[in-house]
Amino acid sequence: MGKLENEFVGKGSVLENPYTSGCRRKLKDQYRKYLLELPGDSPEWQRILELKKIHENGEDLNLLCSCYPDPCHSNIISDAITGKISPKKE
């Protein structure tokens, strides 16, 4: 088992969800759309690429958010880290 890395993705983080009003599902969907519209050189995607390298090196990565244990935008970040979603093509 690899080293455990914790990454806070809540308020104040480069990966925070800029949307704060609505149900968790709506906020999660809004974040997904937001992230998909960002270019690959945005601070958000640059941090996701750094986290992807950590993940690919076999380290355990724990995304921390105040929403836990409810589903939230951290699920979308996880999808990006594992390559299920990608930045907008320029």
N, C-alpha and C positions, 0 to 999 in steps of 0.2 A: 504494500500500500504506500502511496506517495505522500508527500508533505501536504498538510491542509492549508490552503490559502483562503482567507476571508476577504470578501470585497463588499463594502457597503455601497448600495445602489439607491439609497433613499435621498431625502431632501439634503441638498448641499453637495451631492456627488455629481460628477460630470454625466453620470448615467441616470440621474433622477428623472422622474416622470414630470414633465412640465404641466400636465393636466391634473387638476385637483378636484374638479367638480363632477359628480356623477357616480354611478355604481361602479364597482370594481371591474366588471366585465367591459363596460364602456371605456373606462380609463385604460384598461389593457389594450383594447382595440385601437384607441386613439394613439397610444404610444407606438404600437406596431406600425401604423400608418406614418407617424412622425419619423420613426427610425428608417423606414424604407425610403423616405423622401430625402434623407440626408446624403450628401456625397461621401464617398469613401475616405476623404481626407478630413472629415469633421472630427472634432475632439471625441465625440461619442464613439464613432467607428474606430478611431485610433486606439481608444481604451479597450474596446471589444477585441481588436486584433491582439493587443497585449495579453488579454485574458485568454484568448484562444491558444496562444503559445503556451501559457501555463497549463492549460487543459491538455494540450497535445503532448506535453512533456510528462504526462502521467500524474500530475499533481491533482489532488482533490480540491475542487473549487466550490466554495460556499458563498452564494450571493445573499447578502443580508439586506432586508428591508423591513420597515415597521409594519407592513401588511401581513407578515408571516403570522399564522400559517395559511392565510387566504391566498388564492392565486392573484398575481399582480404582474406588473411590468417586468419583474425579474424573470418570469417565464419566457418573455419575448427576448430578453437579453440572453438567456440560456439557449434559445433557438438560434440566435445570431452567433454565439460562441461555437455551437456545434455545426454551423454551416447550413442550417435549415432556411435561414433568410440572409440576404446580402444587401449591401448598400446600393443605392441608385446608381445606375450606369451613366456615366457622363457622355 
